[in-house]
């Protein structure tokens, strides 16, 4: 089973404490329950993508891919999902089918990324995932929702967004850490595809603006103009 794991972050981090990724934690526990799992970590170049990939290789990943392209931190989940979908398609052409993509449900910069990626790929998706097991040609997924669990079955390929793990953070073995620091990480360029360039051109993250709403016609018209300026309505 080939799993592509999104470990990138799109906001600055303090760098204190061990590296942690909800998606990678999900892949690690999946590998304990599903024989023959192959984990490929993928990260955007922004905000230390190479370092996050090396940490993933040191912990559990078998391979890593760095995505290079426009300033991804400026764009929303729809554009990022399209970029990652191109990476998935390219990986399938070069390395064979991808059975699942794991994202982080609350990892920095990944809000809504799983559903956006699934929409671009045309794959089923589940958010709020706690753990996953094999079930023949499908996967059994434990989903947490408002402190209750639901057991779902989903066919592959699929996109799963994992909640943060309650397990203690893992630490790499010295041999894996040394190997990860020396490996040459391949990169995929994400600027060549015209459909991505077009989507990025029209999908910037809206600038943050604060509006105090009152029950007046003037404020309602102001809000409508601002939302239209940001292409939100």
C-alpha positions as CSV (number, residue, x, y, z in Angstrom):
1,X,0.0,0.0,0.0
2,X,1.5,3.3,-1.1
3,X,0.7,6.3,1.1
4,X,1.6,9.9,0.3
5,X,1.9,12.0,3.4
6,X,1.6,15.8,3.5
7,X,4.0,17.1,6.1
8,X,4.3,20.7,5.0
9,X,3.5,23.8,7.0
10,X,2.6,27.2,5.6
11,X,3.3,29.4,8.5
12,X,6.3,30.0,10.6
13,X,7.1,27.8,13.6
14,X,9.2,28.3,16.6
15,X,11.2,25.1,15.9
16,X,11.1,24.1,19.6
17,X,10.4,20.5,20.6
18,X,10.4,17.4,18.4
19,X,9.0,17.5,14.9
20,X,5.3,16.4,14.8
21,X,2.9,15.9,12.0
22,X,-0.6,14.5,12.4
23,X,-0.5,13.0,8.9
24,X,2.9,11.3,9.6
25,X,1.6,10.0,12.9
26,X,-1.3,8.5,11.1
27,X,1.0,6.9,8.5
28,X,3.1,5.4,11.3
29,X,0.1,3.8,13.0
30,X,-1.2,2.6,9.7
31,X,2.1,0.9,8.9
32,X,1.8,-1.0,12.2
33,X,-1.6,-2.4,11.2
34,X,-1.3,-2.8,7.4
35,X,1.5,-4.9,6.0
36,X,3.6,-3.7,3.2
37,X,3.0,0.1,3.6
38,X,5.3,2.4,1.7
39,X,5.4,6.0,3.0
40,X,6.3,8.9,0.8
41,X,6.5,12.3,2.6
42,X,5.8,15.4,0.5
43,X,6.3,19.1,1.5
44,X,6.2,22.5,-0.1
45,X,9.5,24.3,-0.2
46,X,8.1,27.2,1.9
47,X,9.0,27.4,5.6
48,X,11.6,24.7,5.9
49,X,10.1,22.0,3.7
50,X,13.5,20.2,3.2
51,X,14.0,20.0,7.0
52,X,10.5,18.6,7.6
53,X,11.1,16.0,4.9
54,X,14.4,14.9,6.5
55,X,12.7,14.7,9.9
56,X,10.0,12.5,8.2
57,X,12.6,10.3,6.7
58,X,14.4,10.0,10.0
59,X,11.2,8.9,11.8
60,X,9.3,6.7,9.3
61,X,9.1,7.8,5.7
62,X,10.7,5.6,3.0
63,X,10.9,8.4,0.4
64,X,10.5,12.1,0.3
65,X,9.5,14.7,-2.4
66,X,10.0,18.4,-2.3
67,X,7.5,20.6,-4.2
68,X,9.0,23.7,-5.7
69,X,6.9,26.4,-7.2
70,X,5.3,29.8,-6.5
71,X,5.0,31.3,-3.0
72,X,2.5,28.7,-1.7
73,X,2.0,30.5,1.6
74,X,0.1,33.3,-0.3
75,X,-2.6,31.0,-1.6
76,X,-5.6,29.1,-0.3
77,X,-6.4,25.4,0.1
78,X,-8.0,25.2,-3.3
79,X,-4.8,26.2,-5.1
80,X,-2.7,24.1,-2.8
81,X,-4.9,21.1,-3.4
82,X,-4.5,21.5,-7.1
83,X,-0.7,21.7,-6.8
84,X,-0.7,18.6,-4.7
85,X,-3.0,16.8,-7.1
86,X,-0.5,17.4,-9.9
87,X,2.2,15.9,-7.6
88,X,0.1,12.8,-7.0
89,X,-0.5,12.3,-10.7
90,X,3.1,12.7,-11.5
91,X,4.1,10.3,-8.7
92,X,1.6,7.7,-10.1
93,X,3.2,8.0,-13.5
94,X,6.7,7.5,-12.2
95,X,6.2,5.2,-9.3
96,X,2.8,3.5,-9.6
97,X,-0.6,4.0,-8.0
98,X,-1.1,6.0,-4.8
99,X,-3.5,4.2,-2.5
100,X,-4.1,7.1,-0.1
101,X,-3.0,10.6,0.7
102,X,-2.8,11.5,4.4
103,X,-3.2,15.2,5.5
104,X,-3.2,16.8,8.9
105,X,-6.7,18.0,10.0
106,X,-5.3,20.8,12.2
107,X,-1.6,21.0,11.2
108,X,-0.4,24.5,10.4
109,X,-1.4,25.6,6.9
110,X,-3.4,22.4,6.1
111,X,-6.9,23.7,7.1
112,X,-9.3,22.3,4.5
113,X,-6.4,20.8,2.4
114,X,-7.7,17.2,2.5
115,X,-11.2,18.0,1.0
116,X,-9.7,20.4,-1.5
117,X,-7.2,17.8,-2.7
118,X,-9.8,15.1,-2.8
119,X,-12.0,17.3,-5.0
120,X,-9.2,17.9,-7.4
121,X,-8.4,14.1,-7.6
122,X,-12.0,13.0,-7.6
123,X,-11.3,10.7,-4.7
124,X,-13.4,10.0,-1.6
125,X,-12.2,11.7,1.6
126,X,-12.7,11.6,5.4
127,X,-11.8,14.2,7.9
128,X,-11.4,13.8,11.7
129,X,-9.5,10.5,11.4
130,X,-8.1,8.9,14.5
131,X,-6.9,5.5,13.1
132,X,-7.1,3.3,10.0
133,X,-6.9,-0.4,9.2
134,X,-7.1,-2.5,6.1
135,X,-10.4,-4.2,5.2
136,X,-9.9,-6.2,2.1
137,X,-9.7,-3.8,-0.9
138,X,-11.0,-1.0,1.4
139,X,-10.0,0.8,4.6
140,X,-11.7,0.9,7.9
141,X,-11.5,4.4,9.4
142,X,-12.2,5.5,12.9
143,X,-13.5,9.1,12.7
144,X,-13.9,11.4,15.7
145,X,-16.8,13.9,15.7
146,X,-17.9,15.9,18.8
147,X,-16.3,13.4,21.2
148,X,-18.0,10.4,19.5
149,X,-16.5,7.8,17.2
150,X,-17.9,6.6,13.9
151,X,-16.5,3.5,12.1
152,X,-16.5,4.1,8.3
153,X,-15.4,2.1,5.3
154,X,-13.8,3.8,2.3
155,X,-12.4,2.5,-0.9
156,X,-9.0,3.3,-2.2
157,X,-7.6,5.6,-3.5
158,X,-8.8,8.1,-0.9
159,X,-7.7,11.2,1.1
160,X,-7.7,11.0,4.9
161,X,-7.2,14.0,7.2
162,X,-5.9,13.0,10.6
163,X,-6.5,14.6,14.0
164,X,-3.4,15.1,16.3
165,X,-2.2,11.9,17.9
166,X,-2.4,11.4,21.7
167,X,0.7,9.2,21.6
168,X,4.0,10.6,22.8
169,X,6.2,12.1,20.0
170,X,8.6,9.7,18.4
171,X,12.3,10.1,18.2
172,X,14.4,8.8,15.3
173,X,17.1,6.1,15.6
174,X,20.6,7.4,15.1
175,X,21.2,5.3,11.9
176,X,18.0,6.7,10.3
177,X,18.8,10.2,11.3
178,X,22.3,10.1,9.8
179,X,20.9,8.6,6.6
180,X,18.2,11.2,6.4
181,X,20.7,14.0,6.7
182,X,22.7,12.7,3.8
183,X,20.0,11.6,1.3
184,X,19.4,13.7,-1.8
185,X,15.7,14.7,-1.8
186,X,14.2,14.8,-5.3
187,X,12.0,17.8,-6.2
188,X,9.0,18.3,-8.4
189,X,8.6,21.7,-10.1
190,X,5.0,23.0,-9.9
191,X,5.2,26.0,-12.2
192,X,5.0,24.3,-15.6
193,X,1.3,23.3,-15.6
194,X,-0.9,26.2,-17.1
195,X,-4.0,25.1,-15.1
196,X,-2.1,25.5,-11.8
197,X,-0.8,29.0,-12.9
198,X,-4.3,30.1,-13.8
199,X,-5.8,28.8,-10.5
200,X,-3.0,30.4,-8.5
201,X,-3.5,33.7,-10.3
202,X,-7.1,33.9,-9.1
203,X,-6.9,32.2,-5.7
204,X,-4.9,34.4,-3.4
205,X,-5.5,34.3,0.3
206,X,-7.8,37.2,1.1
207,X,-6.1,40.0,3.1
208,X,-7.2,40.1,6.7
209,X,-9.6,42.9,7.4
210,X,-11.5,43.7,10.5
211,X,-15.1,44.9,10.2
212,X,-17.5,45.9,13.0
213,X,-21.0,45.2,11.8
214,X,-24.0,47.2,12.9
215,X,-27.5,46.9,11.7
216,X,-27.3,49.6,9.1
217,X,-27.7,49.6,5.3
218,X,-24.3,51.3,4.9
219,X,-22.4,48.6,6.7
220,X,-24.2,45.9,4.8
221,X,-23.2,47.5,1.5
222,X,-19.6,48.0,2.7
223,X,-19.3,44.3,3.6
224,X,-20.7,43.3,0.2
225,X,-18.2,45.5,-1.6
226,X,-15.3,44.1,0.4
227,X,-16.3,40.5,-0.3
228,X,-16.7,41.2,-4.0
229,X,-13.3,42.8,-4.1
230,X,-11.8,39.6,-2.7
231,X,-13.8,37.4,-5.2
232,X,-15.6,35.8,-2.3
233,X,-19.1,36.6,-3.6
